[in-house]
């Protein structure tokens, strides 16, 4: 049976959501992201791109390139809500699908040619999403995920493209090598130094040559250039770790602020573990100084999800890590080595009152939100709290604003 893999991508998703809320933003240059001095562009409208603006660039630079652009801080809860609307439509219509990110989906339509026609079915699905959500969306349809993703990029904005079986190689040949998924800036520069600019050049090379230059990644790129890489759909994303990071608006040496932020991060991560019935056995803390040097430390612990175990170890790691007495730009906490399970009572240290307190706190947070109740030591670092369950199978949400 021939494979038919559909790739769907919501066009400039954050921008489209903001335009749904405020129709006055239609056709106006729009930037969504952090609004502070260190803000980053999370999404930009097509109107800004002719000025050289792109997502991921500093907001300050984007505003210089396109001074007439409207700048919006963004709201992750709104984007999550609209993403769920699209997800529910796809879940109802597609037999097997993967949610690759908040605005990107794959669906396996193999076998539907026998009944409906995969391209016709994909077209109807796209029009249903546009009609029911008001969001523009593009798709690519081909024999595998990689070619479909590239086809979606070529179809944009708000359009669709099918690559028939057997035409994958000829479709990819004239494209820039940067269009191949997994070719980042460093790999692109290496390939350009070798005189490779188009995919057809890779298609004419033996695989051993790319392997000698790029190792295993070179083999993957060679396969993708030929349209023969077939990664499977992943219907459920199993999280291997959870983390929180914050870049401060201004570099700081304020120890009260730093400890408050670290404390709040650890408290929220522990709550997320209990929310997902998970336990963790590894904690790490990261610091980035004002000179951009980054340091981290980690420690293994017995499997736990308890605040009174995790928070002291996080603060202890921070105290050991912070040695240079320079201004700090970024701090982060990561919890990994996750397994399913509930917190095991320590017969020597835990009390019934402590366990009852955790249960009561988590019940309040689940009902009224993560910020509804906090420990006094974490007040003042509200932006690090999240009510999202990171273990619901969805990929991590990319926030439009991550600045504090």
BALOBA-1460 file (C-alpha; in Angstrom, 3 decimals):
// residues 404
<rec num="1" residu="x" x="0.000" y="0.000" z="0.000"/>
<rec num="2" residu="x" x="1.344" y="3.422" z="-0.986"/>
<rec num="3" residu="x" x="1.956" y="5.789" z="1.908"/>
<rec num="4" residu="x" x="0.210" y="9.148" z="1.954"/>
<rec num="5" residu="x" x="1.518" y="11.404" z="4.724"/>
<rec num="6" residu="x" x="-0.104" y="14.781" z="5.264"/>
<rec num="7" residu="x" x="1.718" y="17.706" z="6.881"/>
<rec num="8" residu="x" x="-0.396" y="20.626" z="8.158"/>
<rec num="9" residu="x" x="1.051" y="23.924" z="9.353"/>
<rec num="10" residu="x" x="-0.929" y="26.872" z="10.711"/>
<rec num="11" residu="x" x="0.407" y="29.960" z="8.907"/>
<rec num="12" residu="x" x="2.049" y="32.573" z="11.188"/>
<rec num="13" residu="x" x="-0.016" y="31.014" z="13.970"/>
<rec num="14" residu="x" x="0.452" y="33.554" z="16.774"/>
<rec num="15" residu="x" x="-0.150" y="36.415" z="14.322"/>
<rec num="16" residu="x" x="-3.306" y="34.754" z="12.973"/>
<rec num="17" residu="x" x="-4.673" y="34.278" z="16.506"/>
<rec num="18" residu="x" x="-4.108" y="37.957" z="17.314"/>
<rec num="19" residu="x" x="-5.888" y="38.968" z="14.105"/>
<rec num="20" residu="x" x="-8.864" y="36.807" z="15.040"/>
<rec num="21" residu="x" x="-9.117" y="38.730" z="18.312"/>
<rec num="22" residu="x" x="-8.627" y="42.165" z="16.704"/>
<rec num="23" residu="x" x="-9.623" y="42.488" z="13.046"/>
<rec num="24" residu="x" x="-7.928" y="45.904" z="12.851"/>
<rec num="25" residu="x" x="-4.610" y="44.052" z="12.681"/>
<rec num="26" residu="x" x="-5.480" y="42.456" z="9.327"/>
<rec num="27" residu="x" x="-2.901" y="43.205" z="6.619"/>
<rec num="28" residu="x" x="-0.856" y="45.331" z="9.021"/>
<rec num="29" residu="x" x="2.773" y="44.464" z="9.838"/>
<rec num="30" residu="x" x="2.656" y="42.627" z="13.160"/>
<rec num="31" residu="x" x="5.273" y="41.289" z="15.570"/>
<rec num="32" residu="x" x="4.461" y="38.932" z="18.450"/>
<rec num="33" residu="x" x="6.959" y="38.259" z="21.217"/>
<rec num="34" residu="x" x="8.813" y="39.731" z="24.163"/>
<rec num="35" residu="x" x="8.432" y="43.489" z="24.361"/>
<rec num="36" residu="x" x="11.392" y="44.219" z="26.664"/>
<rec num="37" residu="x" x="14.929" y="45.141" z="25.621"/>
<rec num="38" residu="x" x="15.773" y="41.438" z="25.414"/>
<rec num="39" residu="x" x="12.517" y="40.328" z="23.844"/>
<rec num="40" residu="x" x="12.620" y="37.893" z="20.930"/>
<rec num="41" residu="x" x="10.280" y="37.723" z="17.932"/>
<rec num="42" residu="x" x="8.119" y="34.621" z="18.404"/>
<rec num="43" residu="x" x="6.110" y="35.233" z="15.214"/>
<rec num="44" residu="x" x="5.946" y="37.892" z="12.507"/>
<rec num="45" residu="x" x="3.416" y="38.592" z="9.780"/>
<rec num="46" residu="x" x="4.295" y="38.209" z="6.108"/>
<rec num="47" residu="x" x="4.113" y="42.013" z="5.788"/>
<rec num="48" residu="x" x="7.245" y="42.347" z="7.943"/>
<rec num="49" residu="x" x="9.325" y="39.741" z="6.148"/>
<rec num="50" residu="x" x="10.166" y="41.904" z="3.156"/>
<rec num="51" residu="x" x="12.056" y="44.126" z="5.633"/>
<rec num="52" residu="x" x="14.221" y="41.169" z="6.677"/>
<rec num="53" residu="x" x="12.342" y="40.364" z="9.876"/>
<rec num="54" residu="x" x="12.123" y="36.699" z="10.935"/>
<rec num="55" residu="x" x="11.126" y="34.762" z="14.015"/>
<rec num="56" residu="x" x="13.858" y="34.241" z="16.600"/>
<rec num="57" residu="x" x="15.563" y="37.594" z="16.007"/>
<rec num="58" residu="x" x="15.823" y="40.222" z="18.783"/>
<rec num="59" residu="x" x="12.678" y="42.345" z="18.983"/>
<rec num="60" residu="x" x="14.780" y="45.496" z="19.164"/>
<rec num="61" residu="x" x="16.358" y="44.690" z="15.784"/>
<rec num="62" residu="x" x="12.975" y="43.785" z="14.268"/>
<rec num="63" residu="x" x="11.523" y="47.157" z="15.318"/>
<rec num="64" residu="x" x="14.465" y="48.946" z="13.723"/>
<rec num="65" residu="x" x="13.979" y="47.036" z="10.457"/>
<rec num="66" residu="x" x="10.208" y="47.588" z="10.429"/>
<rec num="67" residu="x" x="9.386" y="50.605" z="12.641"/>
<rec num="68" residu="x" x="5.737" y="50.731" z="11.513"/>
<rec num="69" residu="x" x="5.037" y="47.223" z="12.844"/>
<rec num="70" residu="x" x="2.521" y="46.713" z="15.652"/>
<rec num="71" residu="x" x="4.168" y="44.870" z="18.554"/>
<rec num="72" residu="x" x="2.102" y="42.533" z="20.759"/>
<rec num="73" residu="x" x="3.414" y="40.692" z="23.808"/>
<rec num="74" residu="x" x="1.289" y="37.641" z="23.099"/>
<rec num="75" residu="x" x="-0.715" y="35.254" z="25.255"/>
<rec num="76" residu="x" x="0.191" y="31.569" z="25.367"/>
<rec num="77" residu="x" x="-3.204" y="30.544" z="26.794"/>
<rec num="78" residu="x" x="-4.994" y="31.981" z="23.740"/>
<rec num="79" residu="x" x="-2.664" y="30.154" z="21.359"/>
<rec num="80" residu="x" x="-3.102" y="26.915" z="23.300"/>
<rec num="81" residu="x" x="-6.891" y="27.260" z="23.107"/>
<rec num="82" residu="x" x="-6.873" y="27.718" z="19.310"/>
<rec num="83" residu="x" x="-4.345" y="24.905" z="18.884"/>
<rec num="84" residu="x" x="-6.680" y="22.570" z="20.777"/>
<rec num="85" residu="x" x="-9.574" y="23.536" z="18.461"/>
<rec num="86" residu="x" x="-7.520" y="22.510" z="15.427"/>
<rec num="87" residu="x" x="-6.287" y="19.367" z="17.183"/>
<rec num="88" residu="x" x="-9.842" y="18.228" z="17.915"/>
<rec num="89" residu="x" x="-10.857" y="18.657" z="14.253"/>
<rec num="90" residu="x" x="-7.859" y="16.632" z="13.038"/>
<rec num="91" residu="x" x="-8.398" y="13.997" z="15.734"/>
<rec num="92" residu="x" x="-11.976" y="13.527" z="14.531"/>
<rec num="93" residu="x" x="-11.082" y="13.329" z="10.825"/>
<rec num="94" residu="x" x="-7.697" y="11.563" z="10.674"/>
<rec num="95" residu="x" x="-7.203" y="7.892" z="11.626"/>
<rec num="96" residu="x" x="-3.598" y="8.413" z="12.812"/>
<rec num="97" residu="x" x="-2.057" y="11.813" z="13.529"/>
<rec num="98" residu="x" x="0.916" y="13.383" z="15.270"/>
<rec num="99" residu="x" x="0.978" y="16.807" z="16.894"/>
<rec num="100" residu="x" x="4.542" y="17.901" z="16.245"/>
<rec num="101" residu="x" x="4.178" y="21.346" z="17.846"/>
<rec num="102" residu="x" x="1.515" y="23.847" z="18.868"/>
<rec num="103" residu="x" x="0.894" y="24.725" z="15.189"/>
<rec num="104" residu="x" x="2.171" y="21.719" z="13.225"/>
<rec num="105" residu="x" x="0.559" y="18.324" z="12.572"/>
<rec num="106" residu="x" x="1.105" y="15.118" z="10.594"/>
<rec num="107" residu="x" x="-1.596" y="12.661" z="9.562"/>
<rec num="108" residu="x" x="-1.355" y="9.250" z="7.886"/>
<rec num="109" residu="x" x="-3.961" y="9.070" z="5.104"/>
<rec num="110" residu="x" x="-2.617" y="5.847" z="3.593"/>
<rec num="111" residu="x" x="-5.377" y="3.674" z="2.152"/>
<rec num="112" residu="x" x="-7.861" y="6.497" z="1.717"/>
<rec num="113" residu="x" x="-7.296" y="6.620" z="-2.042"/>
<rec num="114" residu="x" x="-9.393" y="3.479" z="-2.189"/>
<rec num="115" residu="x" x="-12.417" y="5.286" z="-0.730"/>
<rec num="116" residu="x" x="-12.131" y="9.077" z="-0.913"/>
<rec num="117" residu="x" x="-8.853" y="10.108" z="-2.524"/>
<rec num="118" residu="x" x="-6.175" y="11.301" z="-0.094"/>
<rec num="119" residu="x" x="-5.699" y="14.714" z="-1.723"/>
<rec num="120" residu="x" x="-9.428" y="15.404" z="-1.810"/>
<rec num="121" residu="x" x="-9.769" y="14.305" z="1.807"/>
<rec num="122" residu="x" x="-6.830" y="16.500" z="2.861"/>
<rec num="123" residu="x" x="-8.335" y="19.472" z="0.992"/>
<rec num="124" residu="x" x="-11.670" y="19.017" z="2.738"/>
<rec num="125" residu="x" x="-9.907" y="18.753" z="6.105"/>
<rec num="126" residu="x" x="-8.030" y="21.999" z="5.453"/>
<rec num="127" residu="x" x="-11.202" y="23.851" z="4.454"/>
<rec num="128" residu="x" x="-12.988" y="22.505" z="7.542"/>
<rec num="129" residu="x" x="-10.242" y="23.885" z="9.783"/>
<rec num="130" residu="x" x="-10.334" y="27.277" z="8.049"/>
<rec num="131" residu="x" x="-14.151" y="27.441" z="8.265"/>
<rec num="132" residu="x" x="-14.486" y="26.347" z="11.906"/>
<rec num="133" residu="x" x="-11.496" y="28.210" z="13.392"/>
<rec num="134" residu="x" x="-10.902" y="31.133" z="11.037"/>
<rec num="135" residu="x" x="-7.187" y="30.311" z="10.966"/>
<rec num="136" residu="x" x="-5.190" y="30.070" z="7.703"/>
<rec num="137" residu="x" x="-3.467" y="26.716" z="7.252"/>
<rec num="138" residu="x" x="-1.313" y="25.113" z="4.563"/>
<rec num="139" residu="x" x="-0.550" y="21.485" z="3.805"/>
<rec num="140" residu="x" x="1.793" y="19.250" z="1.847"/>
<rec num="141" residu="x" x="0.944" y="15.671" z="0.864"/>
<rec num="142" residu="x" x="3.489" y="13.078" z="-0.224"/>
<rec num="143" residu="x" x="4.865" y="9.615" z="0.529"/>
<rec num="144" residu="x" x="6.707" y="10.648" z="3.723"/>
<rec num="145" residu="x" x="6.931" y="13.248" z="6.479"/>
<rec num="146" residu="x" x="10.044" y="15.009" z="5.203"/>
<rec num="147" residu="x" x="8.847" y="15.692" z="1.646"/>
<rec num="148" residu="x" x="5.407" y="16.697" z="2.958"/>
<rec num="149" residu="x" x="6.968" y="19.221" z="5.346"/>
<rec num="150" residu="x" x="9.052" y="20.744" z="2.544"/>
<rec num="151" residu="x" x="5.968" y="20.810" z="0.298"/>
<rec num="152" residu="x" x="4.026" y="22.731" z="2.943"/>
<rec num="153" residu="x" x="6.779" y="25.330" z="3.073"/>
<rec num="154" residu="x" x="6.605" y="25.716" z="-0.714"/>
<rec num="155" residu="x" x="2.800" y="25.933" z="-0.639"/>
<rec num="156" residu="x" x="2.607" y="28.768" z="1.918"/>
<rec num="157" residu="x" x="0.897" y="31.066" z="2.558"/>
<rec num="158" residu="x" x="-2.561" y="29.522" z="3.029"/>
<rec num="159" residu="x" x="-2.289" y="26.986" z="0.216"/>
<rec num="160" residu="x" x="-1.726" y="23.298" z="-0.479"/>
<rec num="161" residu="x" x="0.603" y="21.125" z="-2.564"/>
<rec num="162" residu="x" x="0.702" y="17.437" z="-3.487"/>
<rec num="163" residu="x" x="3.878" y="15.628" z="-4.551"/>
<rec num="164" residu="x" x="2.912" y="12.478" z="-6.466"/>
<rec num="165" residu="x" x="4.670" y="9.176" z="-5.819"/>
<rec num="166" residu="x" x="7.913" y="8.932" z="-7.759"/>
<rec num="167" residu="x" x="8.345" y="12.715" z="-8.142"/>
<rec num="168" residu="x" x="9.897" y="13.400" z="-4.722"/>
<rec num="169" residu="x" x="13.450" y="13.635" z="-6.032"/>
<rec num="170" residu="x" x="12.627" y="15.968" z="-8.922"/>
<rec num="171" residu="x" x="10.533" y="18.182" z="-6.607"/>
<rec num="172" residu="x" x="13.413" y="18.597" z="-4.160"/>
<rec num="173" residu="x" x="16.213" y="18.988" z="-6.735"/>
<rec num="174" residu="x" x="15.927" y="22.756" z="-7.513"/>
<rec num="175" residu="x" x="15.421" y="23.804" z="-3.872"/>
<rec num="176" residu="x" x="18.029" y="25.338" z="-1.580"/>
<rec num="177" residu="x" x="19.750" y="22.894" z="0.767"/>
<rec num="178" residu="x" x="18.423" y="25.005" z="3.636"/>
<rec num="179" residu="x" x="14.939" y="23.684" z="2.828"/>
<rec num="180" residu="x" x="15.961" y="20.194" z="4.008"/>
<rec num="181" residu="x" x="14.813" y="19.615" z="7.605"/>
<rec num="182" residu="x" x="17.820" y="19.162" z="9.951"/>
<rec num="183" residu="x" x="20.058" y="21.493" z="7.906"/>
<rec num="184" residu="x" x="20.708" y="24.266" z="10.422"/>
<rec num="185" residu="x" x="22.959" y="27.288" z="10.140"/>
<rec num="186" residu="x" x="26.195" y="25.436" z="10.965"/>
<rec num="187" residu="x" x="25.482" y="22.502" z="8.636"/>
<rec num="188" residu="x" x="24.393" y="24.920" z="5.905"/>
<rec num="189" residu="x" x="27.689" y="26.805" z="6.192"/>
<rec num="190" residu="x" x="29.696" y="23.563" z="5.994"/>
<rec num="191" residu="x" x="27.820" y="22.501" z="2.855"/>
<rec num="192" residu="x" x="28.177" y="25.938" z="1.257"/>
<rec num="193" residu="x" x="31.935" y="25.824" z="1.922"/>
<rec num="194" residu="x" x="31.926" y="22.597" z="-0.103"/>
<rec num="195" residu="x" x="30.187" y="24.412" z="-2.952"/>
<rec num="196" residu="x" x="26.803" y="22.791" z="-2.332"/>
<rec num="197" residu="x" x="23.880" y="25.181" z="-2.700"/>
<rec num="198" residu="x" x="21.033" y="23.153" z="-4.228"/>
<rec num="199" residu="x" x="19.544" y="19.799" z="-3.274"/>
<rec num="200" residu="x" x="20.340" y="18.395" z="-6.732"/>
<rec num="201" residu="x" x="24.071" y="18.657" z="-5.941"/>
<rec num="202" residu="x" x="23.599" y="16.368" z="-2.921"/>
<rec num="203" residu="x" x="21.547" y="14.002" z="-5.103"/>
<rec num="204" residu="x" x="24.551" y="13.672" z="-7.421"/>
<rec num="205" residu="x" x="26.981" y="12.896" z="-4.577"/>
<rec num="206" residu="x" x="27.757" y="9.448" z="-3.134"/>
<rec num="207" residu="x" x="26.467" y="8.996" z="0.395"/>
<rec num="208" residu="x" x="29.986" y="8.152" z="1.639"/>
<rec num="209" residu="x" x="31.154" y="11.677" z="0.849"/>
<rec num="210" residu="x" x="28.514" y="13.297" z="3.058"/>
<rec num="211" residu="x" x="29.126" y="10.707" z="5.758"/>
<rec num="212" residu="x" x="32.841" y="11.588" z="5.835"/>
<rec num="213" residu="x" x="32.039" y="15.282" z="6.317"/>
<rec num="214" residu="x" x="28.955" y="15.226" z="8.577"/>
<rec num="215" residu="x" x="28.943" y="11.723" z="10.061"/>
<rec num="216" residu="x" x="25.580" y="10.061" z="10.690"/>
<rec num="217" residu="x" x="23.776" y="13.371" z="10.075"/>
<rec num="218" residu="x" x="25.258" y="13.407" z="6.579"/>
<rec num="219" residu="x" x="23.562" y="10.088" z="5.785"/>
<rec num="220" residu="x" x="20.232" y="11.473" z="7.029"/>
<rec num="221" residu="x" x="20.601" y="14.601" z="4.889"/>
<rec num="222" residu="x" x="21.490" y="12.474" z="1.832"/>
<rec num="223" residu="x" x="18.361" y="10.349" z="2.304"/>
<rec num="224" residu="x" x="16.171" y="13.411" z="2.780"/>
<rec num="225" residu="x" x="17.627" y="15.025" z="-0.346"/>
<rec num="226" residu="x" x="16.522" y="11.917" z="-2.273"/>
<rec num="227" residu="x" x="13.079" y="11.943" z="-0.647"/>
<rec num="228" residu="x" x="13.555" y="8.468" z="0.824"/>
<rec num="229" residu="x" x="13.780" y="9.186" z="4.554"/>
<rec num="230" residu="x" x="10.710" y="7.722" z="6.281"/>
<rec num="231" residu="x" x="10.518" y="8.660" z="9.970"/>
<rec num="232" residu="x" x="7.380" y="7.248" z="11.614"/>
<rec num="233" residu="x" x="4.456" y="9.254" z="12.935"/>
<rec num="234" residu="x" x="4.567" y="9.624" z="16.721"/>
<rec num="235" residu="x" x="0.979" y="9.818" z="18.010"/>
<rec num="236" residu="x" x="2.081" y="10.423" z="21.616"/>
<rec num="237" residu="x" x="5.021" y="12.463" z="22.916"/>
<rec num="238" residu="x" x="6.610" y="10.975" z="26.019"/>
<rec num="239" residu="x" x="8.393" y="13.749" z="27.878"/>
<rec num="240" residu="x" x="11.872" y="12.815" z="29.067"/>
<rec num="241" residu="x" x="12.357" y="15.981" z="31.091"/>
<rec num="242" residu="x" x="10.648" y="19.207" z="32.122"/>
<rec num="243" residu="x" x="12.342" y="22.551" z="32.600"/>
<rec num="244" residu="x" x="11.832" y="26.274" z="33.129"/>
<rec num="245" residu="x" x="14.211" y="29.057" z="32.123"/>
<rec num="246" residu="x" x="14.045" y="32.817" z="32.542"/>
<rec num="247" residu="x" x="16.052" y="35.574" z="30.904"/>
<rec num="248" residu="x" x="15.921" y="38.716" z="33.018"/>
<rec num="249" residu="x" x="15.091" y="42.056" z="31.411"/>
<rec num="250" residu="x" x="18.250" y="43.439" z="33.010"/>
<rec num="251" residu="x" x="21.237" y="41.450" z="34.231"/>
<rec num="252" residu="x" x="20.982" y="41.136" z="37.983"/>
<rec num="253" residu="x" x="22.981" y="40.254" z="41.069"/>
<rec num="254" residu="x" x="19.978" y="40.674" z="43.359"/>
<rec num="255" residu="x" x="20.198" y="37.490" z="45.417"/>
<rec num="256" residu="x" x="16.658" y="37.835" z="46.757"/>
<rec num="257" residu="x" x="15.284" y="38.023" z="43.221"/>
<rec num="258" residu="x" x="17.455" y="35.134" z="42.024"/>
<rec num="259" residu="x" x="16.557" y="32.842" z="44.920"/>
<rec num="260" residu="x" x="12.872" y="33.727" z="44.619"/>
<rec num="261" residu="x" x="12.915" y="32.853" z="40.917"/>
<rec num="262" residu="x" x="14.797" y="29.579" z="41.459"/>
<rec num="263" residu="x" x="12.482" y="28.640" z="44.345"/>
<rec num="264" residu="x" x="9.361" y="29.322" z="42.246"/>
<rec num="265" residu="x" x="10.746" y="27.283" z="39.344"/>
<rec num="266" residu="x" x="11.423" y="24.285" z="41.568"/>
<rec num="267" residu="x" x="8.007" y="24.575" z="43.226"/>
<rec num="268" residu="x" x="6.200" y="24.672" z="39.892"/>
<rec num="269" residu="x" x="8.172" y="21.774" z="38.401"/>
<rec num="270" residu="x" x="7.413" y="19.632" z="41.451"/>
<rec num="271" residu="x" x="3.710" y="20.447" z="41.038"/>
<rec num="272" residu="x" x="3.892" y="19.471" z="37.351"/>
<rec num="273" residu="x" x="5.426" y="16.131" z="38.324"/>
<rec num="274" residu="x" x="2.574" y="15.377" z="40.742"/>
<rec num="275" residu="x" x="0.019" y="16.577" z="38.184"/>
<rec num="276" residu="x" x="1.324" y="14.009" z="35.697"/>
<rec num="277" residu="x" x="1.873" y="11.239" z="38.279"/>
<rec num="278" residu="x" x="5.619" y="11.324" z="37.602"/>
<rec num="279" residu="x" x="8.741" y="11.004" z="39.706"/>
<rec num="280" residu="x" x="12.174" y="12.437" z="38.930"/>
<rec num="281" residu="x" x="15.668" y="11.278" z="39.839"/>
<rec num="282" residu="x" x="17.843" y="14.061" z="38.436"/>
<rec num="283" residu="x" x="17.880" y="17.831" z="39.050"/>
<rec num="284" residu="x" x="20.013" y="20.387" z="37.207"/>
<rec num="285" residu="x" x="20.422" y="24.145" z="37.532"/>
<rec num="286" residu="x" x="21.759" y="26.460" z="34.816"/>
<rec num="287" residu="x" x="23.213" y="29.969" z="35.025"/>
<rec num="288" residu="x" x="24.173" y="32.285" z="32.177"/>
<rec num="289" residu="x" x="26.284" y="35.268" z="33.168"/>
<rec num="290" residu="x" x="26.298" y="38.717" z="31.555"/>
<rec num="291" residu="x" x="29.351" y="37.683" z="29.489"/>
<rec num="292" residu="x" x="27.213" y="34.829" z="28.003"/>
<rec num="293" residu="x" x="29.276" y="32.087" z="29.631"/>
<rec num="294" residu="x" x="26.882" y="29.350" z="30.713"/>
<rec num="295" residu="x" x="27.368" y="26.867" z="33.546"/>
<rec num="296" residu="x" x="25.245" y="24.046" z="34.909"/>
<rec num="297" residu="x" x="25.335" y="21.491" z="37.703"/>
<rec num="298" residu="x" x="23.220" y="18.416" z="38.269"/>
<rec num="299" residu="x" x="22.648" y="15.911" z="41.019"/>
<rec num="300" residu="x" x="20.970" y="12.516" z="41.183"/>
<rec num="301" residu="x" x="18.360" y="12.045" z="43.902"/>
<rec num="302" residu="x" x="15.998" y="9.251" z="44.968"/>
<rec num="303" residu="x" x="12.818" y="9.251" z="42.847"/>
<rec num="304" residu="x" x="10.521" y="11.973" z="44.176"/>
<rec num="305" residu="x" x="7.975" y="14.674" z="43.341"/>
<rec num="306" residu="x" x="7.980" y="16.365" z="46.755"/>
<rec num="307" residu="x" x="8.615" y="20.085" z="47.216"/>
<rec num="308" residu="x" x="10.504" y="19.561" z="50.452"/>
<rec num="309" residu="x" x="12.988" y="17.283" z="48.647"/>
<rec num="310" residu="x" x="13.341" y="19.067" z="45.298"/>
<rec num="311" residu="x" x="13.416" y="22.738" z="46.367"/>
<rec num="312" residu="x" x="16.313" y="22.459" z="48.887"/>
<rec num="313" residu="x" x="18.425" y="20.497" z="46.376"/>
<rec num="314" residu="x" x="17.785" y="23.105" z="43.665"/>
<rec num="315" residu="x" x="18.803" y="25.951" z="46.007"/>
<rec num="316" residu="x" x="21.861" y="23.959" z="47.080"/>
<rec num="317" residu="x" x="22.910" y="23.492" z="43.443"/>
<rec num="318" residu="x" x="22.417" y="27.207" z="42.757"/>
<rec num="319" residu="x" x="24.631" y="28.141" z="45.730"/>
<rec num="320" residu="x" x="27.387" y="25.818" z="44.488"/>
<rec num="321" residu="x" x="27.065" y="27.039" z="40.912"/>
<rec num="322" residu="x" x="27.017" y="30.786" z="41.507"/>
<rec num="323" residu="x" x="30.710" y="31.446" z="42.163"/>
<rec num="324" residu="x" x="31.797" y="34.182" z="39.765"/>
<rec num="325" residu="x" x="29.945" y="37.101" z="41.382"/>
<rec num="326" residu="x" x="29.069" y="38.513" z="37.982"/>
<rec num="327" residu="x" x="25.688" y="39.809" z="36.884"/>
<rec num="328" residu="x" x="23.355" y="36.991" z="35.841"/>
<rec num="329" residu="x" x="21.427" y="37.055" z="32.571"/>
<rec num="330" residu="x" x="19.517" y="33.747" z="32.752"/>
<rec num="331" residu="x" x="18.646" y="31.029" z="35.255"/>
<rec num="332" residu="x" x="16.998" y="27.675" z="34.647"/>
<rec num="333" residu="x" x="15.953" y="24.504" z="36.418"/>
<rec num="334" residu="x" x="15.534" y="21.116" z="34.730"/>
<rec num="335" residu="x" x="14.150" y="17.854" z="36.115"/>
<rec num="336" residu="x" x="14.867" y="14.602" z="34.277"/>
<rec num="337" residu="x" x="15.105" y="10.799" z="34.583"/>
<rec num="338" residu="x" x="11.333" y="10.656" z="34.781"/>
<rec num="339" residu="x" x="9.265" y="7.577" z="35.570"/>
<rec num="340" residu="x" x="5.568" y="7.045" z="36.205"/>
<rec num="341" residu="x" x="4.526" y="6.732" z="39.826"/>
<rec num="342" residu="x" x="3.365" y="8.531" z="42.933"/>
<rec num="343" residu="x" x="5.476" y="9.898" z="45.749"/>
<rec num="344" residu="x" x="6.588" y="7.237" z="48.199"/>
<rec num="345" residu="x" x="6.286" y="8.188" z="51.851"/>
<rec num="346" residu="x" x="9.515" y="8.496" z="53.809"/>
<rec num="347" residu="x" x="8.625" y="6.881" z="57.124"/>
<rec num="348" residu="x" x="11.306" y="8.828" z="58.995"/>
<rec num="349" residu="x" x="10.883" y="12.357" z="57.597"/>
<rec num="350" residu="x" x="7.338" y="12.694" z="56.251"/>
<rec num="351" residu="x" x="4.265" y="13.418" z="58.304"/>
<rec num="352" residu="x" x="0.579" y="12.921" z="57.572"/>
<rec num="353" residu="x" x="0.096" y="16.685" z="57.825"/>
<rec num="354" residu="x" x="2.735" y="17.335" z="55.123"/>
<rec num="355" residu="x" x="1.192" y="14.852" z="52.677"/>
<rec num="356" residu="x" x="-2.285" y="16.252" z="53.316"/>
<rec num="357" residu="x" x="-0.923" y="19.742" z="52.672"/>
<rec num="358" residu="x" x="0.467" y="18.691" z="49.258"/>
<rec num="359" residu="x" x="-2.885" y="17.179" z="48.338"/>
<rec num="360" residu="x" x="-4.779" y="20.322" z="49.352"/>
<rec num="361" residu="x" x="-2.380" y="22.669" z="47.540"/>
<rec num="362" residu="x" x="-2.505" y="20.622" z="44.319"/>
<rec num="363" residu="x" x="-6.307" y="20.455" z="44.429"/>
<rec num="364" residu="x" x="-6.514" y="24.258" z="44.668"/>
<rec num="365" residu="x" x="-3.993" y="24.745" z="41.850"/>
<rec num="366" residu="x" x="-5.769" y="22.262" z="39.582"/>
<rec num="367" residu="x" x="-9.082" y="24.006" z="40.111"/>
<rec num="368" residu="x" x="-8.050" y="27.665" z="40.149"/>
<rec num="369" residu="x" x="-4.657" y="27.768" z="38.415"/>
<rec num="370" residu="x" x="-1.008" y="27.461" z="39.424"/>
<rec num="371" residu="x" x="-0.886" y="31.037" z="40.738"/>
<rec num="372" residu="x" x="-3.927" y="30.651" z="42.987"/>
<rec num="373" residu="x" x="-1.765" y="29.542" z="45.915"/>
<rec num="374" residu="x" x="1.986" y="29.814" z="46.457"/>
<rec num="375" residu="x" x="4.590" y="29.479" z="49.126"/>
<rec num="376" residu="x" x="5.631" y="32.864" z="50.498"/>
<rec num="377" residu="x" x="9.208" y="32.356" z="49.273"/>
<rec num="378" residu="x" x="8.075" y="32.210" z="45.622"/>
<rec num="379" residu="x" x="5.877" y="35.330" z="45.616"/>
<rec num="380" residu="x" x="7.356" y="37.877" z="43.248"/>
<rec num="381" residu="x" x="8.258" y="35.362" z="40.541"/>
<rec num="382" residu="x" x="4.760" y="34.766" z="39.215"/>
<rec num="383" residu="x" x="5.727" y="34.462" z="35.570"/>
<rec num="384" residu="x" x="7.425" y="31.099" z="36.117"/>
<rec num="385" residu="x" x="4.174" y="29.343" z="37.049"/>
<rec num="386" residu="x" x="2.362" y="27.096" z="34.568"/>
<rec num="387" residu="x" x="-0.956" y="25.293" z="34.906"/>
<rec num="388" residu="x" x="-0.356" y="23.149" z="31.822"/>
<rec num="389" residu="x" x="0.098" y="19.409" z="32.323"/>
<rec num="390" residu="x" x="3.349" y="18.664" z="30.451"/>
<rec num="391" residu="x" x="2.504" y="14.949" z="30.342"/>
<rec num="392" residu="x" x="-0.750" y="15.136" z="28.362"/>
<rec num="393" residu="x" x="0.946" y="13.865" z="25.187"/>
<rec num="394" residu="x" x="1.228" y="17.269" z="23.514"/>
<rec num="395" residu="x" x="4.671" y="18.579" z="22.554"/>
<rec num="396" residu="x" x="6.070" y="21.418" z="24.686"/>
<rec num="397" residu="x" x="4.362" y="24.757" z="24.144"/>
<rec num="398" residu="x" x="6.622" y="27.509" z="22.843"/>
<rec num="399" residu="x" x="5.650" y="30.634" z="24.715"/>
<rec num="400" residu="x" x="5.391" y="33.878" z="22.781"/>
<rec num="401" residu="x" x="6.982" y="35.687" z="25.697"/>
<rec num="402" residu="x" x="9.565" y="34.197" z="28.016"/>
<rec num="403" residu="x" x="10.991" y="37.384" z="29.455"/>
<rec num="404" residu="x" x="10.651" y="38.323" z="33.096"/>
